[in-house]
Amino acid sequence: MEKLLKQCGICIIILLAVLVLKDLNIPAVNKALAAGSQQISRDYTLDDIMTFGVKAFETVQGAQAVMVSAVAPGGGIRYGEPIDAMVSGAVSQVYAVSGGTVIAVGESDERGKYIRIAHGKEAESVYGNCKVIFVRPLERVRKGQIIAEYDNYNEQDFYYALSYMR
């Protein structure tokens, strides 16, 4: 709700700015307003909408960079390893790569039993195909805390993604 109110406030500010700039009668501003008005009043075809949708999807899809065990730009947080690489036996411990808050625990066809952790506004990690999960949604975790177990004899590989939010 708070986000919606902020967006409405921004729209009102933009509308007021357009109204004020329109009255100033500046040629460059008038040209930009005319171009914007032309785009709004244009009759769009289904192909136009589909092309825009594909371009928007491609843009959004590229908005996050998936990293594994990386250092954030500017020397920020160093993320730990999510699972022991050289483990003998049937089970591996799964570790939180950094401190954060569990935002989801669930099960899906793609990831099996999974955990999503938000690391502030900087990053989000996802751990999947877990055998047993030890955390709950909204639980705070520390870097290196055991959050799940992975069955080394599982037919599916351990799933892990670290997305850095730009």
N, C-alpha and C positions, 0 to 999 in steps of 0.2 A: 504494500500500500504506500509506503514512504517513497519507494522508487517511482511509482506512478505519479505521485504528487510532484516530485522533482521534475519529471519529464513534462508534466502539464505546465509547470512554472516556466521551464525553459521555452516551451512552445509559445507561451504568452509573451515572454521577453522578445523572442524572435519576431513575432507578429507586430509588437509595438515598435521594434527597430525598423521593420519594413515600412510601417506607416509613417514614421518620422523621416526616414531616408527618402521616401517617395515625395514628400513635400519639399525637400531641399532642392529638388530639380537639378541634380548633378548628372551629366550625360552618362558616365560610366555606370552609375547606380541604376539609372533608368533603363539602360541596355540590359543589365543583369536581371532586373525585375521583369522586363518584357520576356526575356528568355525563360525565366522560371515560370511565368504565367503561361507561356506557350506550351511548356512541358506538362503543366498541370491540366490544361484544357485539351490536350491531344487525345484523339481516339486511338487507344491501344488495341492491337490485335492479339490473339492468343499466342502467336509466334513471338511478339514483342515481350509478352509477359513471361513466356517460357525461357527466352534468352536471358532476360533480367534475372529470373530465378536461378538459372544455372550459374551465371556470373556471381550472384550473391552467395550461392552455396560454396563455390570455389574459393571465394574470398574468406568466408567464415571458416571453412575447413582448414585453411592455411594460417589461421589466427593463433594456433598453439603449436609449440615445438615440443616434440616428445624427446626426452633425454633420459639417459640412464647414468646414475652415479656421476653427476655433473656439478660444476660450480656455477652459481648464478652470476650473471653479469655484474661487474663492479666488485667481485670478490665476496659476494653474499654467502648464504648458507651453503655448506658442503653437505650433500646428501649421502647417506650411508648405503650399504648393500641391503637389498630386501630379503636375501636368502643365502644360506651357506652354500658356496659353490662346490666344495669338495666334501661331501657327506657320505659316509657309508651307513647303510641301514635303510629302514623302510620309510622313515619320517624325517623331514627337514623343518626346522623352525623358520617362521616368516617374521621379519622384523620391520617395524616402522622406520622408514628411511630418514624421517625428521619428526620433530614434535608437531602436533596438530590436533584437529578434532575429527573424529569419525563422522562422516556425513551420510554414509549409507552402508548397510550390510544386506546382502541379498543373494539371489541365485538366478542365473540366466543360462540360456543354451550356449551362448558364446563364451562366457567366462566361468561357468560353474558357480560355486560358492565364492563370492567376492566381497572385498572391503574397499571403500573409497574414503580417503583421508584428505581434508583440506589443510594445507600448511600456510595459514594466514591467507593473504591475498596474493601470495607469490606463486604458489604451486599446488598441485593436487596429485596424489598418487593412488593407483588402483592395483590391487593384488587379487589374482583370480585363480580358479581351479584349486582352491584350498580344501583340505580334508576336514579340518576343525577350525572354527573361528572363536577367538577368545574375547573379542570386544563387541560393544553395542553402539548404536547410533548416539551421537552427542557426547560420547566418552572422550576425554582428553588422553592423548598418548604422548610418550616421550620418544626421542630418537633412540633406536635400538631395542625398544620394548617388544617382547614377543606378542604378536597379535593373532597368529594363526599357525597351523601346521599344514605342510604339503606332503602328500603321499608320493614318495619317489617312484613307486611302481604304477602310478596313475598313467593312463593311456594319453592324457592331455598334458602338454607342457605347462609349467608354471607360468602364469600370465602376470606381467608387471609393466606398468606405464607410469612415467613421471611427466606431467605436463606443466610447463612453466607458463604462467599467465603473463602476457605482455601488457 
